[in-house]
Amino acid sequence: MRARGSAETGKRFVFNPPGTGWTVVSDGGLDYACNEKQEGTCSYSVKTDKPGKHVFILENRNPADGDGIFELDLFVHPRGEPMYAYAWEGFLLRVPLWEESGGGWEILDDGGIDCRTESDEKPVLVLRGGPPGKYKIVLSCPEGCRVLKLDVRPVTYRARLKTTAGKPAEYSIDANITTGFEWVIAESEGLQSSTAYVPDPNPRMLDGTGGRQVFRMSAESPGIYILRAVCIRSPDECGGALELELAVS
């Protein structure tokens, strides 16, 4: 069996191999300690000051647990300020990477996130948000390992609509552009889509009156389509996210 983990240089990473009777076959250059627990089980803690990938290998010769090999792939990155980003569940996100690296990026530990690197004019990490939670993605470049800490947030609004091929469907939600927040379509592959802000009637010309954000979409072929939109005021200020599922018959 195989496991993956990541840690800063000099900091210990603790893991518990299942079962009993484990023996260290290769320490992978790591400083390690074994902590015995009840009924013969144990946990291991490993660390190193050397950045990069290290493989720690255990062998189990206990007939009760069955012979086996346990391999830990530990990705060690230097201490320093990580990069931070947030994404919405299921949404695509492009994160610019550190430009001073000179390219040559490789994902060492994806943290359970669907992601890849691209290098066009500038290096970019392309990812799709998984279930809400905190994630850590470890990447390597010619300078060593770097870390991206990702916060995946739950989608604020969800809706399911039905229509027939070629016939538009509409969905609207409360909005207020006087706050500076604006709805923007982020993804609508396979759809003809548009969005518009419709202010509420305001005969007295009061400040701060809101309105509705109307999304209009259609598809020429039957299938299931997804429209995703975000409500933003600046790249760092996001007021919510919308996911619309359109079933076209």
C-alpha positions in Angstrom: 0.0 0.0 0.0 1.1 3.6 -0.6 0.4 6.9 1.2 1.4 10.5 0.4 2.1 13.4 2.7 3.9 16.8 2.8 5.7 18.8 5.5 8.0 21.8 5.9 11.7 21.2 6.4 12.5 20.3 10.0 8.9 19.6 10.9 7.7 16.1 11.7 5.0 14.2 9.7 3.1 11.6 11.7 1.4 8.6 10.1 -0.1 5.3 11.3 0.4 2.2 9.2 -2.5 -0.3 9.6 -1.9 -3.5 11.5 1.2 -4.6 13.4 4.6 -6.1 12.9 6.1 -3.3 10.7 9.9 -3.1 10.1 11.7 -0.2 8.5 13.2 -1.3 5.1 14.4 2.1 3.9 14.2 5.4 5.7 14.6 7.5 2.5 17.0 9.8 4.2 14.5 10.8 6.8 15.0 11.1 10.6 12.3 8.8 12.0 10.9 7.6 15.3 8.5 4.8 16.1 5.9 5.3 18.9 4.5 2.1 20.2 0.8 1.9 21.0 -1.6 -0.6 22.4 -1.9 -4.1 21.0 1.3 -3.9 19.1 0.2 -1.0 16.8 2.5 2.0 16.3 2.8 5.4 14.7 5.9 6.8 12.9 7.1 10.4 12.8 9.5 11.4 10.1 11.3 14.7 9.2 14.3 16.1 7.3 15.9 19.4 6.4 16.3 18.4 2.8 13.5 19.6 0.4 12.2 17.2 -2.2 10.5 13.8 -2.4 11.5 11.1 0.1 10.2 7.5 0.1 9.9 5.8 3.5 9.3 2.0 3.2 8.0 -0.4 5.8 7.6 -4.2 5.6 5.1 -6.3 7.4 6.0 -9.8 8.3 3.2 -10.5 10.8 1.3 -13.6 9.5 -1.9 -12.3 11.3 -1.9 -9.1 9.1 -0.5 -10.7 6.0 2.8 -9.9 4.4 3.0 -6.5 2.8 4.9 -3.3 2.0 3.9 0.2 3.1 5.4 3.1 1.2 5.1 6.7 2.3 5.9 9.4 -0.4 6.8 12.5 1.7 7.2 15.8 -0.1 9.3 18.2 1.9 9.2 21.9 1.1 11.3 24.8 2.5 9.8 27.0 5.2 8.5 30.2 3.9 5.3 32.1 3.0 3.0 29.8 0.9 0.7 31.1 -1.7 -3.0 31.3 -0.8 -6.1 31.0 -3.1 -9.7 30.1 -2.8 -12.1 28.4 -5.2 -15.8 27.4 -5.2 -16.9 23.8 -5.2 -16.8 22.4 -8.7 -15.5 25.7 -10.3 -12.5 26.0 -12.5 -9.7 28.2 -11.2 -6.5 29.4 -12.8 -3.8 30.4 -10.3 -0.7 32.3 -11.5 2.4 30.6 -10.1 5.6 32.2 -8.8 7.2 33.8 -11.9 10.7 33.9 -10.5 11.0 30.1 -10.8 11.7 30.3 -14.5 9.1 27.6 -15.3 9.5 23.8 -15.1 6.7 23.3 -12.6 5.7 19.8 -11.5 2.9 18.8 -9.1 4.3 16.7 -6.4 1.2 16.4 -4.2 -2.2 17.4 -5.5 -3.8 17.2 -2.1 -6.8 15.4 -3.6 -7.6 18.2 -6.0 -8.0 17.8 -9.8 -5.2 20.1 -11.1 -2.5 20.5 -13.7 0.1 23.1 -14.6 0.3 25.1 -17.9 3.1 27.3 -19.2 2.1 29.7 -22.0 3.3 33.2 -21.4 3.3 32.7 -17.6 3.2 29.5 -15.4 -0.4 28.7 -14.2 -1.9 26.1 -12.0 -5.3 25.0 -13.4 -7.6 23.3 -10.9 -11.2 22.4 -10.2 -12.5 22.8 -6.7 -13.4 19.6 -4.9 -15.6 19.2 -1.8 -15.5 22.2 0.5 -12.5 22.3 2.8 -8.8 23.1 3.2 -6.2 21.7 0.7 -2.5 21.9 0.3 -0.9 21.5 -3.1 2.9 20.9 -3.2 4.7 21.9 -6.4 8.3 21.7 -7.5 10.3 24.1 -9.7 14.1 24.5 -10.4 14.4 26.4 -7.1 12.8 23.6 -5.0 9.3 22.9 -3.6 6.6 25.5 -3.1 3.2 25.3 -1.5 -0.3 26.5 -2.4 -2.9 26.5 0.3 -6.4 26.3 -1.1 -9.7 27.1 0.5 -12.6 25.5 -1.4 -16.0 27.1 -0.5 -19.5 25.7 -0.9 -21.6 27.0 -3.7 -24.0 29.7 -2.5 -26.9 29.1 -4.9 -27.9 26.0 -6.8 -30.8 25.5 -9.2 -32.0 22.9 -11.7 -33.9 23.9 -14.8 -35.5 22.0 -17.7 -36.1 23.1 -21.3 -36.1 21.7 -24.8 -33.4 22.1 -27.5 -33.3 25.6 -28.9 -35.7 27.0 -26.3 -34.2 29.5 -23.8 -34.5 29.1 -20.0 -34.2 31.9 -17.5 -33.2 32.1 -13.8 -33.0 35.1 -11.6 -31.7 36.0 -8.1 -31.6 39.1 -5.9 -28.8 41.4 -6.7 -27.7 45.0 -6.0 -25.1 46.7 -8.2 -25.0 49.7 -6.0 -22.8 47.7 -3.6 -20.2 47.3 -6.3 -20.7 43.6 -6.6 -21.4 42.3 -10.1 -22.4 38.8 -11.4 -20.1 37.3 -14.0 -20.5 34.0 -15.9 -17.5 31.9 -15.2 -18.4 28.7 -17.2 -21.1 27.8 -19.6 -19.6 25.3 -22.0 -22.1 24.1 -24.7 -24.6 26.8 -23.8 -25.6 30.1 -25.4 -25.7 32.2 -22.3 -26.0 35.8 -21.1 -26.8 37.7 -17.9 -28.2 41.1 -17.3 -29.0 43.2 -14.2 -32.7 44.4 -14.0 -33.2 47.1 -11.4 -36.4 47.1 -9.3 -38.9 50.0 -9.9 -37.6 53.1 -8.1 -40.0 56.0 -8.7 -38.7 57.9 -5.7 -35.1 57.6 -6.9 -33.9 56.2 -3.6 -30.2 55.3 -3.2 -29.2 51.7 -2.8 -32.3 50.2 -4.4 -31.5 46.6 -5.7 -32.9 44.5 -8.4 -32.6 41.1 -10.0 -29.8 39.3 -11.9 -31.3 37.4 -14.8 -29.5 34.5 -16.4 -30.6 33.3 -19.8 -29.4 30.1 -21.5 -30.2 27.6 -24.2 -28.6 24.6 -26.0 -29.0 23.3 -29.4 -28.7 19.6 -28.5 -30.2 17.5 -25.7 -28.1 16.8 -22.6 -27.1 18.1 -19.2 -25.3 21.5 -19.1 -23.8 23.5 -16.3 -23.6 27.3 -16.0 -21.4 28.7 -13.2 -21.3 32.3 -12.2 -19.6 34.4 -9.4 -20.6 37.7 -7.8 -17.4 39.8 -7.5 -16.4 43.3 -6.6 -12.6 42.8 -7.0 -10.4 39.7 -7.6 -10.2 39.3 -3.8 -13.8 40.1 -3.0 -16.4 37.5 -4.0 -20.0 37.7 -2.7 -21.2 34.3 -3.7 -21.3 31.6 -6.4 -24.1 30.2 -8.5 -24.4 26.8 -10.2 -27.2 26.2 -12.6 -27.9 22.7 -14.1 -29.9 22.8 -17.3 -31.5 19.6 -18.5 -32.3 19.8 -22.2 -34.6 17.3 -23.9 
